[in-house]
């Protein structure tokens, strides 16, 4: 009997097998009874600072002129604006970013002659590439790996604090419009979290997350990991592989929950990150 | 109807999820039993799968893909159940959950019991791919999605599973022959 025949036999056996089914209504009730203590995953780890594009009043042309109107406080104190109040892509930020890039580029240019003293140009190591700024949107993608979720209870007063640990989830975002072609390709992000729920609180108070980005294309790959605590912004150093060996992409990543997308900007530099310095001497 | 229930359940509607559970329980239990060959393990795996489905439902982007997506979670629950009980492969019941068909309904080259015994020797991964392909008749693409493996790997894994099944059947056959020969010798003494 060949493989196809054996498959046919197994198909017939499995499909004709009569299996007594449990009572679905009863099973449904048993499962429903566990739902109140089973939290749904809400992707809290994506709760990074929103890209707060505050709508401009009609007729306002210059974005630098616009600031949110202060709301009079009931106690008479001058209100304090907290958080991002202007667009991430405002001209002021663009000019600032340009100045930073110019300064870094200048530093490289100044440093280069000292680093190449005594060398014959072009005879040894190639000159380092100038830093290249990049930007683009990374759109959310489907989940491709489902991990585990475990809860631990810790007594806290008369109730318990719950810690939910989720491990092993992976998603496949996409970034077709990334400005630097070296950062185009197949994106993947794995993310593990520990969410802390104080007694009586439905939404988690704090999320500690660890993520790893990987981008692969025909030339090589990039990979980098990072941690978040709550909604803190993240900077992810992506280390190049293959044709990108020796390069590092420093990514500032801001997630928008409403758009389900990360706004990326940063620099590709021809070197690694500086080593951490020694602790200060006593 | 199902999609409406899925969307409501994604937004924490427990009543909608209970309806979804009742509607899909038989479908998932049938697959779990096919893989695990034990009604208690299959019930546990199915229940765990529904709880995992509930937990992960908000991450399902396209509610119309609920059925295929739920197979993927069920497969994971079956793997976990098999790991949790190391002796699962040889045990298993052919109790009330398994209703034998009338003999004349099963005219096959390979005996039903032989298939059952051979199947129990397979790894959970091999059982799963056979069940998805033979019991559910899922196309390769959906099998790949349910198993979380590339589509190209499905064919090779299925081929290995069939070869493992053939080897198990041959081993069963040799064991049966040896036993019957030994018994004949004992009787003739």
Contacts between the chains, C-beta under 8 A, distances in Angstrom:
chain1	res1	chain2	res2	distance
A	1	B	109	6.2
A	1	B	110	7.4
A	3	B	159	7.0
A	3	B	162	4.8
A	3	B	163	7.4
A	3	B	166	7.5
A	5	B	109	7.5
A	6	B	110	7.5
A	6	B	162	5.8
A	6	B	165	6.5
A	6	B	166	6.0
A	6	B	169	8.0
A	7	B	133	7.7
A	7	B	134	6.5
A	7	B	162	6.0
A	9	B	108	5.9
A	9	B	109	6.5
A	9	B	110	5.0
A	9	B	115	6.8
A	10	B	115	6.5
A	10	B	119	7.7
A	10	B	130	6.0
A	10	B	134	5.0
A	10	B	165	7.0
A	11	B	134	4.0
A	11	B	135	7.6
A	11	B	137	7.7
A	12	B	108	6.7
A	13	B	108	7.3
A	13	B	110	7.9
A	13	B	112	6.1
A	13	B	115	4.8
A	13	B	116	8.0
A	14	B	34	5.9
A	14	B	130	7.7
A	14	B	131	6.6
A	14	B	134	5.1
A	14	B	135	4.2
A	15	B	134	7.3
A	15	B	135	6.2
A	16	B	101	6.1
A	16	B	105	6.9
A	16	B	106	7.0
A	17	B	34	8.0
A	17	B	98	7.4
A	17	B	101	7.4
A	18	B	98	7.6
A	18	B	99	4.1
A	18	B	100	7.6
A	18	B	101	6.0
A	19	B	29	8.0
A	19	B	30	6.0
A	19	B	33	5.4
A	19	B	34	8.0
A	19	B	97	6.0
A	19	B	98	6.6
A	19	B	99	7.3
A	20	B	39	7.8
A	20	B	96	5.6
A	20	B	97	4.9
A	20	B	98	7.3
A	20	B	99	5.8
A	21	B	25	7.9
A	21	B	26	5.0
A	21	B	29	6.0
A	21	B	30	7.2
A	22	B	25	7.5
A	22	B	29	6.3
A	22	B	39	7.7
A	22	B	43	5.9
A	24	B	21	7.6
A	24	B	22	4.8
A	24	B	23	8.0
A	24	B	25	4.0
A	24	B	26	5.8
A	25	B	22	5.8
A	27	B	21	6.9
A	27	B	22	7.7
A	27	B	25	5.1
A	27	B	29	7.8
A	27	B	43	7.5
A	27	B	46	7.3
A	27	B	47	7.0
A	28	B	18	5.0
A	28	B	19	7.7
A	28	B	21	4.2
A	28	B	22	4.1
A	28	B	25	6.5
A	29	B	18	7.3
A	30	B	47	6.8
A	31	B	18	7.2
A	31	B	21	5.1
A	31	B	47	5.9
A	31	B	50	4.8
A	31	B	51	6.6
A	31	B	54	7.8
A	32	B	14	6.1
A	32	B	17	7.2
A	32	B	18	4.1
A	32	B	21	7.0
A	34	B	51	6.0
A	35	B	14	4.7
A	35	B	17	6.5
A	35	B	18	7.9
A	35	B	51	7.9
A	35	B	54	6.0
A	36	B	14	7.3
A	38	B	51	5.5
A	38	B	54	5.8
A	38	B	55	5.9
A	39	B	55	6.9
A	40	B	10	8.0
A	40	B	12	6.1
A	40	B	54	6.6
A	40	B	55	5.9
A	40	B	56	8.0
A	40	B	57	6.4
A	40	B	58	5.2
A	41	B	55	5.7
A	41	B	56	5.8
A	41	B	58	6.0
A	41	B	59	6.0
A	42	B	58	5.8
A	43	B	58	7.2
A	43	B	59	6.7
A	142	B	61	6.0
A	143	B	56	7.9
A	143	B	59	5.4
A	144	B	148	7.0
A	145	B	148	6.3
A	146	B	52	7.7
A	146	B	56	6.3
A	146	B	72	7.0
A	146	B	73	6.6
A	146	B	76	6.4
A	146	B	148	7.8
A	149	B	52	7.9
A	149	B	55	5.9
